[in-house]
Amino acid sequence: MNERIEKLISEAIEAIPDHVEFNLPKEFTEKFAQLIVRECADIATINQHEWHSAGSYVLKHFGFDE
């Protein structure tokens, strides 16, 4: 798995309260990360001329726009 993706997974796990237990298979986290990255790349490429930046469109696409 990509080192950057592993770091992001670790950060996400740190955000979970200590009393919550879960176990996601490595195959799931790898595939999930791959799907997110591919979708970000696709939407940034498709909409590169419609927005101020690709990043602003990616945030809007995933519902994180303000």
HTML snippet that shows the backbone in 3Dmol.js (N, CA, C, O; Angstrom):
<script src="https://3Dmol.org/build/3Dmol-min.js"></script>
<div id="view" style="width:600px;height:400px;position:relative"></div>
<script>
const pdb = `
ATOM      1  N   MET A   1       0.855  -1.178   0.000  1.00  0.00           N
ATOM      2  CA  MET A   1       0.000   0.000   0.000  1.00  0.00           C
ATOM      3  C   MET A   1       0.899   1.238   0.000  1.00  0.00           C
ATOM      4  O   MET A   1       1.971   1.230   0.606  1.00  0.00           O
ATOM      5  N   ASN A   2       0.469   2.284  -0.669  1.00  0.00           N
ATOM      6  CA  ASN A   2       1.173   3.541  -0.751  1.00  0.00           C
ATOM      7  C   ASN A   2       1.403   4.119   0.656  1.00  0.00           C
ATOM      8  O   ASN A   2       0.505   4.093   1.498  1.00  0.00           O
ATOM      9  N   GLU A   3       2.602   4.634   0.895  1.00  0.00           N
ATOM     10  CA  GLU A   3       2.950   5.186   2.208  1.00  0.00           C
ATOM     11  C   GLU A   3       2.015   6.329   2.607  1.00  0.00           C
ATOM     12  O   GLU A   3       1.641   6.441   3.774  1.00  0.00           O
ATOM     13  N   ARG A   4       1.643   7.159   1.670  1.00  0.00           N
ATOM     14  CA  ARG A   4       0.745   8.291   1.959  1.00  0.00           C
ATOM     15  C   ARG A   4      -0.639   7.784   2.382  1.00  0.00           C
ATOM     16  O   ARG A   4      -1.244   8.321   3.309  1.00  0.00           O
ATOM     17  N   ILE A   5      -1.130   6.758   1.703  1.00  0.00           N
ATOM     18  CA  ILE A   5      -2.436   6.193   2.047  1.00  0.00           C
ATOM     19  C   ILE A   5      -2.380   5.567   3.437  1.00  0.00           C
ATOM     20  O   ILE A   5      -3.319   5.712   4.220  1.00  0.00           O
ATOM     21  N   GLU A   6      -1.294   4.879   3.746  1.00  0.00           N
ATOM     22  CA  GLU A   6      -1.146   4.303   5.083  1.00  0.00           C
ATOM     23  C   GLU A   6      -1.170   5.385   6.155  1.00  0.00           C
ATOM     24  O   GLU A   6      -1.765   5.194   7.216  1.00  0.00           O
ATOM     25  N   LYS A   7      -0.528   6.522   5.886  1.00  0.00           N
ATOM     26  CA  LYS A   7      -0.527   7.635   6.841  1.00  0.00           C
ATOM     27  C   LYS A   7      -1.944   8.183   7.028  1.00  0.00           C
ATOM     28  O   LYS A   7      -2.352   8.481   8.150  1.00  0.00           O
ATOM     29  N   LEU A   8      -2.684   8.315   5.941  1.00  0.00           N
ATOM     30  CA  LEU A   8      -4.063   8.821   6.039  1.00  0.00           C
ATOM     31  C   LEU A   8      -4.951   7.849   6.813  1.00  0.00           C
ATOM     32  O   LEU A   8      -5.801   8.275   7.595  1.00  0.00           O
ATOM     33  N   ILE A   9      -4.759   6.550   6.600  1.00  0.00           N
ATOM     34  CA  ILE A   9      -5.531   5.555   7.349  1.00  0.00           C
ATOM     35  C   ILE A   9      -5.215   5.664   8.836  1.00  0.00           C
ATOM     36  O   ILE A   9      -6.118   5.602   9.670  1.00  0.00           O
ATOM     37  N   SER A  10      -3.949   5.824   9.167  1.00  0.00           N
ATOM     38  CA  SER A  10      -3.557   5.977  10.575  1.00  0.00           C
ATOM     39  C   SER A  10      -4.199   7.214  11.191  1.00  0.00           C
ATOM     40  O   SER A  10      -4.672   7.169  12.327  1.00  0.00           O
ATOM     41  N   GLU A  11      -4.218   8.314  10.449  1.00  0.00           N
ATOM     42  CA  GLU A  11      -4.850   9.536  10.946  1.00  0.00           C
ATOM     43  C   GLU A  11      -6.339   9.329  11.166  1.00  0.00           C
ATOM     44  O   GLU A  11      -6.891   9.812  12.154  1.00  0.00           O
ATOM     45  N   ALA A  12      -6.992   8.622  10.264  1.00  0.00           N
ATOM     46  CA  ALA A  12      -8.427   8.368  10.409  1.00  0.00           C
ATOM     47  C   ALA A  12      -8.691   7.489  11.635  1.00  0.00           C
ATOM     48  O   ALA A  12      -9.639   7.729  12.383  1.00  0.00           O
ATOM     49  N   ILE A  13      -7.857   6.479  11.834  1.00  0.00           N
ATOM     50  CA  ILE A  13      -8.029   5.589  12.984  1.00  0.00           C
ATOM     51  C   ILE A  13      -7.845   6.360  14.287  1.00  0.00           C
ATOM     52  O   ILE A  13      -8.555   6.101  15.259  1.00  0.00           O
ATOM     53  N   GLU A  14      -6.911   7.295  14.323  1.00  0.00           N
ATOM     54  CA  GLU A  14      -6.680   8.109  15.524  1.00  0.00           C
ATOM     55  C   GLU A  14      -7.898   8.950  15.889  1.00  0.00           C
ATOM     56  O   GLU A  14      -8.071   9.313  17.052  1.00  0.00           O
ATOM     57  N   ALA A  15      -8.730   9.260  14.923  1.00  0.00           N
ATOM     58  CA  ALA A  15      -9.915  10.081  15.171  1.00  0.00           C
ATOM     59  C   ALA A  15     -11.069   9.288  15.781  1.00  0.00           C
ATOM     60  O   ALA A  15     -12.060   9.874  16.218  1.00  0.00           O
ATOM     61  N   ILE A  16     -10.948   7.970  15.814  1.00  0.00           N
ATOM     62  CA  ILE A  16     -12.006   7.117  16.354  1.00  0.00           C
ATOM     63  C   ILE A  16     -11.837   7.018  17.862  1.00  0.00           C
ATOM     64  O   ILE A  16     -10.729   6.777  18.342  1.00  0.00           O
ATOM     65  N   PRO A  17     -12.917   7.200  18.619  1.00  0.00           N
ATOM     66  CA  PRO A  17     -12.818   7.088  20.077  1.00  0.00           C
ATOM     67  C   PRO A  17     -12.261   5.725  20.491  1.00  0.00           C
ATOM     68  O   PRO A  17     -12.493   4.720  19.819  1.00  0.00           O
ATOM     69  N   ASP A  18     -11.530   5.701  21.594  1.00  0.00           N
ATOM     70  CA  ASP A  18     -10.878   4.479  22.064  1.00  0.00           C
ATOM     71  C   ASP A  18     -11.848   3.336  22.336  1.00  0.00           C
ATOM     72  O   ASP A  18     -11.480   2.168  22.205  1.00  0.00           O
ATOM     73  N   HIS A  19     -13.079   3.658  22.713  1.00  0.00           N
ATOM     74  CA  HIS A  19     -14.018   2.596  23.077  1.00  0.00           C
ATOM     75  C   HIS A  19     -14.667   1.916  21.866  1.00  0.00           C
ATOM     76  O   HIS A  19     -15.401   0.941  22.026  1.00  0.00           O
ATOM     77  N   VAL A  20     -14.403   2.417  20.672  1.00  0.00           N
ATOM     78  CA  VAL A  20     -14.974   1.830  19.462  1.00  0.00           C
ATOM     79  C   VAL A  20     -13.951   0.870  18.852  1.00  0.00           C
ATOM     80  O   VAL A  20     -12.804   1.241  18.603  1.00  0.00           O
ATOM     81  N   GLU A  21     -14.383  -0.357  18.620  1.00  0.00           N
ATOM     82  CA  GLU A  21     -13.494  -1.336  18.008  1.00  0.00           C
ATOM     83  C   GLU A  21     -14.008  -1.702  16.623  1.00  0.00           C
ATOM     84  O   GLU A  21     -15.217  -1.796  16.408  1.00  0.00           O
ATOM     85  N   PHE A  22     -13.102  -1.906  15.702  1.00  0.00           N
ATOM     86  CA  PHE A  22     -13.464  -2.310  14.355  1.00  0.00           C
ATOM     87  C   PHE A  22     -12.272  -3.017  13.724  1.00  0.00           C
ATOM     88  O   PHE A  22     -11.144  -2.905  14.202  1.00  0.00           O
ATOM     89  N   ASN A  23     -12.532  -3.725  12.674  1.00  0.00           N
ATOM     90  CA  ASN A  23     -11.466  -4.412  11.961  1.00  0.00           C
ATOM     91  C   ASN A  23     -11.812  -4.428  10.479  1.00  0.00           C
ATOM     92  O   ASN A  23     -12.679  -5.183  10.038  1.00  0.00           O
ATOM     93  N   LEU A  24     -11.128  -3.594   9.727  1.00  0.00           N
ATOM     94  CA  LEU A  24     -11.328  -3.562   8.279  1.00  0.00           C
ATOM     95  C   LEU A  24     -10.201  -4.341   7.612  1.00  0.00           C
ATOM     96  O   LEU A  24      -9.032  -4.129   7.932  1.00  0.00           O
ATOM     97  N   PRO A  25     -10.534  -5.227   6.700  1.00  0.00           N
ATOM     98  CA  PRO A  25      -9.480  -5.959   5.989  1.00  0.00           C
ATOM     99  C   PRO A  25      -8.594  -5.007   5.188  1.00  0.00           C
ATOM    100  O   PRO A  25      -9.068  -3.997   4.667  1.00  0.00           O
ATOM    101  N   LYS A  26      -7.327  -5.329   5.094  1.00  0.00           N
ATOM    102  CA  LYS A  26      -6.372  -4.507   4.340  1.00  0.00           C
ATOM    103  C   LYS A  26      -6.833  -4.341   2.895  1.00  0.00           C
ATOM    104  O   LYS A  26      -6.663  -3.272   2.308  1.00  0.00           O
ATOM    105  N   GLU A  27      -7.415  -5.395   2.321  1.00  0.00           N
ATOM    106  CA  GLU A  27      -7.894  -5.325   0.938  1.00  0.00           C
ATOM    107  C   GLU A  27      -8.971  -4.258   0.775  1.00  0.00           C
ATOM    108  O   GLU A  27      -9.026  -3.573  -0.247  1.00  0.00           O
ATOM    109  N   PHE A  28      -9.828  -4.120   1.791  1.00  0.00           N
ATOM    110  CA  PHE A  28     -10.879  -3.104   1.739  1.00  0.00           C
ATOM    111  C   PHE A  28     -10.276  -1.709   1.756  1.00  0.00           C
ATOM    112  O   PHE A  28     -10.624  -0.873   0.922  1.00  0.00           O
ATOM    113  N   THR A  29      -9.369  -1.445   2.705  1.00  0.00           N
ATOM    114  CA  THR A  29      -8.809  -0.101   2.803  1.00  0.00           C
ATOM    115  C   THR A  29      -8.020   0.269   1.558  1.00  0.00           C
ATOM    116  O   THR A  29      -8.057   1.418   1.117  1.00  0.00           O
ATOM    117  N   GLU A  30      -7.302  -0.699   0.986  1.00  0.00           N
ATOM    118  CA  GLU A  30      -6.554  -0.430  -0.243  1.00  0.00           C
ATOM    119  C   GLU A  30      -7.494  -0.093  -1.400  1.00  0.00           C
ATOM    120  O   GLU A  30      -7.268   0.875  -2.127  1.00  0.00           O
ATOM    121  N   LYS A  31      -8.535  -0.883  -1.566  1.00  0.00           N
ATOM    122  CA  LYS A  31      -9.481  -0.656  -2.658  1.00  0.00           C
ATOM    123  C   LYS A  31     -10.231   0.658  -2.456  1.00  0.00           C
ATOM    124  O   LYS A  31     -10.423   1.410  -3.412  1.00  0.00           O
ATOM    125  N   PHE A  32     -10.654   0.941  -1.240  1.00  0.00           N
ATOM    126  CA  PHE A  32     -11.373   2.172  -0.942  1.00  0.00           C
ATOM    127  C   PHE A  32     -10.509   3.394  -1.266  1.00  0.00           C
ATOM    128  O   PHE A  32     -10.978   4.346  -1.888  1.00  0.00           O
ATOM    129  N   ALA A  33      -9.256   3.357  -0.841  1.00  0.00           N
ATOM    130  CA  ALA A  33      -8.348   4.461  -1.135  1.00  0.00           C
ATOM    131  C   ALA A  33      -8.141   4.611  -2.638  1.00  0.00           C
ATOM    132  O   ALA A  33      -8.125   5.726  -3.159  1.00  0.00           O
ATOM    133  N   GLN A  34      -7.983   3.504  -3.323  1.00  0.00           N
ATOM    134  CA  GLN A  34      -7.797   3.538  -4.782  1.00  0.00           C
ATOM    135  C   GLN A  34      -9.009   4.172  -5.464  1.00  0.00           C
ATOM    136  O   GLN A  34      -8.853   4.992  -6.369  1.00  0.00           O
ATOM    137  N   LEU A  35     -10.195   3.802  -5.039  1.00  0.00           N
ATOM    138  CA  LEU A  35     -11.412   4.357  -5.644  1.00  0.00           C
ATOM    139  C   LEU A  35     -11.521   5.857  -5.411  1.00  0.00           C
ATOM    140  O   LEU A  35     -11.896   6.596  -6.322  1.00  0.00           O
ATOM    141  N   ILE A  36     -11.202   6.316  -4.216  1.00  0.00           N
ATOM    142  CA  ILE A  36     -11.260   7.755  -3.920  1.00  0.00           C
ATOM    143  C   ILE A  36     -10.254   8.514  -4.771  1.00  0.00           C
ATOM    144  O   ILE A  36     -10.589   9.539  -5.365  1.00  0.00           O
ATOM    145  N   VAL A  37      -9.030   8.019  -4.833  1.00  0.00           N
ATOM    146  CA  VAL A  37      -7.994   8.710  -5.612  1.00  0.00           C
ATOM    147  C   VAL A  37      -8.367   8.759  -7.092  1.00  0.00           C
ATOM    148  O   VAL A  37      -8.205   9.794  -7.739  1.00  0.00           O
ATOM    149  N   ARG A  38      -8.863   7.649  -7.629  1.00  0.00           N
ATOM    150  CA  ARG A  38      -9.256   7.631  -9.041  1.00  0.00           C
ATOM    151  C   ARG A  38     -10.412   8.594  -9.316  1.00  0.00           C
ATOM    152  O   ARG A  38     -10.421   9.284 -10.336  1.00  0.00           O
ATOM    153  N   GLU A  39     -11.376   8.637  -8.411  1.00  0.00           N
ATOM    154  CA  GLU A  39     -12.496   9.557  -8.617  1.00  0.00           C
ATOM    155  C   GLU A  39     -12.029  11.004  -8.547  1.00  0.00           C
ATOM    156  O   GLU A  39     -12.471  11.833  -9.342  1.00  0.00           O
ATOM    157  N   CYS A  40     -11.145  11.319  -7.608  1.00  0.00           N
ATOM    158  CA  CYS A  40     -10.605  12.681  -7.520  1.00  0.00           C
ATOM    159  C   CYS A  40      -9.882  13.052  -8.813  1.00  0.00           C
ATOM    160  O   CYS A  40     -10.062  14.151  -9.337  1.00  0.00           O
ATOM    161  N   ALA A  41      -9.074  12.143  -9.317  1.00  0.00           N
ATOM    162  CA  ALA A  41      -8.346  12.412 -10.560  1.00  0.00           C
ATOM    163  C   ALA A  41      -9.314  12.617 -11.718  1.00  0.00           C
ATOM    164  O   ALA A  41      -9.134  13.526 -12.528  1.00  0.00           O
ATOM    165  N   ASP A  42     -10.335  11.777 -11.796  1.00  0.00           N
ATOM    166  CA  ASP A  42     -11.314  11.894 -12.875  1.00  0.00           C
ATOM    167  C   ASP A  42     -12.061  13.222 -12.827  1.00  0.00           C
ATOM    168  O   ASP A  42     -12.170  13.911 -13.842  1.00  0.00           O
ATOM    169  N   ILE A  43     -12.572  13.581 -11.660  1.00  0.00           N
ATOM    170  CA  ILE A  43     -13.366  14.809 -11.599  1.00  0.00           C
ATOM    171  C   ILE A  43     -12.500  16.043 -11.763  1.00  0.00           C
ATOM    172  O   ILE A  43     -12.956  17.050 -12.303  1.00  0.00           O
ATOM    173  N   ALA A  44     -11.264  15.981 -11.309  1.00  0.00           N
ATOM    174  CA  ALA A  44     -10.364  17.121 -11.501  1.00  0.00           C
ATOM    175  C   ALA A  44     -10.045  17.303 -12.981  1.00  0.00           C
ATOM    176  O   ALA A  44      -9.970  18.433 -13.465  1.00  0.00           O
ATOM    177  N   THR A  45      -9.858  16.208 -13.695  1.00  0.00           N
ATOM    178  CA  THR A  45      -9.546  16.273 -15.122  1.00  0.00           C
ATOM    179  C   THR A  45     -10.753  16.736 -15.927  1.00  0.00           C
ATOM    180  O   THR A  45     -10.628  17.613 -16.782  1.00  0.00           O
ATOM    181  N   ILE A  46     -11.899  16.163 -15.667  1.00  0.00           N
ATOM    182  CA  ILE A  46     -13.114  16.493 -16.406  1.00  0.00           C
ATOM    183  C   ILE A  46     -13.503  17.956 -16.216  1.00  0.00           C
ATOM    184  O   ILE A  46     -13.968  18.598 -17.158  1.00  0.00           O
ATOM    185  N   ASN A  47     -13.321  18.485 -15.019  1.00  0.00           N
ATOM    186  CA  ASN A  47     -13.799  19.827 -14.693  1.00  0.00           C
ATOM    187  C   ASN A  47     -12.680  20.855 -14.544  1.00  0.00           C
ATOM    188  O   ASN A  47     -12.869  21.878 -13.887  1.00  0.00           O
ATOM    189  N   GLN A  48     -11.540  20.602 -15.133  1.00  0.00           N
ATOM    190  CA  GLN A  48     -10.385  21.456 -14.912  1.00  0.00           C
ATOM    191  C   GLN A  48     -10.572  22.908 -15.375  1.00  0.00           C
ATOM    192  O   GLN A  48      -9.900  23.804 -14.865  1.00  0.00           O
ATOM    193  N   HIS A  49     -11.455  23.145 -16.313  1.00  0.00           N
ATOM    194  CA  HIS A  49     -11.617  24.504 -16.820  1.00  0.00           C
ATOM    195  C   HIS A  49     -12.847  25.214 -16.270  1.00  0.00           C
ATOM    196  O   HIS A  49     -13.089  26.376 -16.599  1.00  0.00           O
ATOM    197  N   GLU A  50     -13.621  24.535 -15.443  1.00  0.00           N
ATOM    198  CA  GLU A  50     -14.862  25.123 -14.942  1.00  0.00           C
ATOM    199  C   GLU A  50     -14.723  25.773 -13.569  1.00  0.00           C
ATOM    200  O   GLU A  50     -15.610  26.521 -13.158  1.00  0.00           O
ATOM    201  N   TRP A  51     -13.648  25.510 -12.861  1.00  0.00           N
ATOM    202  CA  TRP A  51     -13.495  25.986 -11.487  1.00  0.00           C
ATOM    203  C   TRP A  51     -12.191  26.735 -11.333  1.00  0.00           C
ATOM    204  O   TRP A  51     -11.279  26.616 -12.150  1.00  0.00           O
ATOM    205  N   HIS A  52     -12.126  27.506 -10.266  1.00  0.00           N
ATOM    206  CA  HIS A  52     -10.902  28.241  -9.944  1.00  0.00           C
ATOM    207  C   HIS A  52      -9.727  27.280  -9.760  1.00  0.00           C
ATOM    208  O   HIS A  52      -8.604  27.565 -10.176  1.00  0.00           O
ATOM    209  N   SER A  53     -10.006  26.143  -9.132  1.00  0.00           N
ATOM    210  CA  SER A  53      -8.967  25.128  -8.964  1.00  0.00           C
ATOM    211  C   SER A  53      -9.607  23.746  -8.935  1.00  0.00           C
ATOM    212  O   SER A  53     -10.781  23.596  -8.595  1.00  0.00           O
ATOM    213  N   ALA A  54      -8.825  22.752  -9.293  1.00  0.00           N
ATOM    214  CA  ALA A  54      -9.330  21.378  -9.230  1.00  0.00           C
ATOM    215  C   ALA A  54      -9.684  21.011  -7.799  1.00  0.00           C
ATOM    216  O   ALA A  54     -10.654  20.294  -7.553  1.00  0.00           O
ATOM    217  N   GLY A  55      -8.888  21.511  -6.852  1.00  0.00           N
ATOM    218  CA  GLY A  55      -9.148  21.210  -5.443  1.00  0.00           C
ATOM    219  C   GLY A  55     -10.502  21.696  -4.985  1.00  0.00           C
ATOM    220  O   GLY A  55     -11.181  20.996  -4.234  1.00  0.00           O
ATOM    221  N   SER A  56     -10.920  22.883  -5.417  1.00  0.00           N
ATOM    222  CA  SER A  56     -12.226  23.399  -5.000  1.00  0.00           C
ATOM    223  C   SER A  56     -13.349  22.544  -5.562  1.00  0.00           C
ATOM    224  O   SER A  56     -14.377  22.351  -4.913  1.00  0.00           O
ATOM    225  N   TYR A  57     -13.150  22.032  -6.775  1.00  0.00           N
ATOM    226  CA  TYR A  57     -14.189  21.170  -7.339  1.00  0.00           C
ATOM    227  C   TYR A  57     -14.233  19.821  -6.630  1.00  0.00           C
ATOM    228  O   TYR A  57     -15.315  19.288  -6.385  1.00  0.00           O
ATOM    229  N   VAL A  58     -13.078  19.266  -6.300  1.00  0.00           N
ATOM    230  CA  VAL A  58     -13.049  17.993  -5.578  1.00  0.00           C
ATOM    231  C   VAL A  58     -13.765  18.143  -4.238  1.00  0.00           C
ATOM    232  O   VAL A  58     -14.557  17.279  -3.860  1.00  0.00           O
ATOM    233  N   LEU A  59     -13.498  19.222  -3.525  1.00  0.00           N
ATOM    234  CA  LEU A  59     -14.176  19.454  -2.244  1.00  0.00           C
ATOM    235  C   LEU A  59     -15.684  19.561  -2.430  1.00  0.00           C
ATOM    236  O   LEU A  59     -16.443  18.985  -1.650  1.00  0.00           O
ATOM    237  N   LYS A  60     -16.126  20.286  -3.443  1.00  0.00           N
ATOM    238  CA  LYS A  60     -17.555  20.414  -3.698  1.00  0.00           C
ATOM    239  C   LYS A  60     -18.164  19.063  -4.063  1.00  0.00           C
ATOM    240  O   LYS A  60     -19.247  18.718  -3.590  1.00  0.00           O
ATOM    241  N   HIS A  61     -17.472  18.304  -4.898  1.00  0.00           N
ATOM    242  CA  HIS A  61     -17.959  17.000  -5.342  1.00  0.00           C
ATOM    243  C   HIS A  61     -18.220  16.067  -4.152  1.00  0.00           C
ATOM    244  O   HIS A  61     -19.193  15.314  -4.160  1.00  0.00           O
ATOM    245  N   PHE A  62     -17.360  16.113  -3.139  1.00  0.00           N
ATOM    246  CA  PHE A  62     -17.499  15.245  -1.989  1.00  0.00           C
ATOM    247  C   PHE A  62     -18.274  15.893  -0.844  1.00  0.00           C
ATOM    248  O   PHE A  62     -18.375  15.315   0.238  1.00  0.00           O
ATOM    249  N   GLY A  63     -18.822  17.089  -1.074  1.00  0.00           N
ATOM    250  CA  GLY A  63     -19.668  17.734  -0.073  1.00  0.00           C
ATOM    251  C   GLY A  63     -18.927  18.466   1.025  1.00  0.00           C
ATOM    252  O   GLY A  63     -19.475  18.681   2.106  1.00  0.00           O
ATOM    253  N   PHE A  64     -17.690  18.852   0.764  1.00  0.00           N
ATOM    254  CA  PHE A  64     -16.915  19.577   1.775  1.00  0.00           C
ATOM    255  C   PHE A  64     -16.776  21.051   1.442  1.00  0.00           C
ATOM    256  O   PHE A  64     -15.973  21.746   2.064  1.00  0.00           O
ATOM    257  N   ASP A  65     -17.537  21.543   0.476  1.00  0.00           N
ATOM    258  CA  ASP A  65     -17.446  22.971   0.155  1.00  0.00           C
ATOM    259  C   ASP A  65     -18.114  23.769   1.258  1.00  0.00           C
ATOM    260  O   ASP A  65     -18.977  23.263   1.976  1.00  0.00           O
ATOM    261  N   GLU A  66     -17.712  25.000   1.380  1.00  0.00           N
ATOM    262  CA  GLU A  66     -18.262  25.824   2.473  1.00  0.00           C
ATOM    263  C   GLU A  66     -19.204  26.868   1.959  1.00  0.00           C
ATOM    264  O   GLU A  66     -19.753  27.644   2.741  1.00  0.00           O
TER     265      GLU A  66
END
`;
const viewer = $3Dmol.createViewer("view");
viewer.addModel(pdb, "pdb");
viewer.setStyle({}, {cartoon: {color: "spectrum"}});
viewer.zoomTo();
viewer.render();
</script>
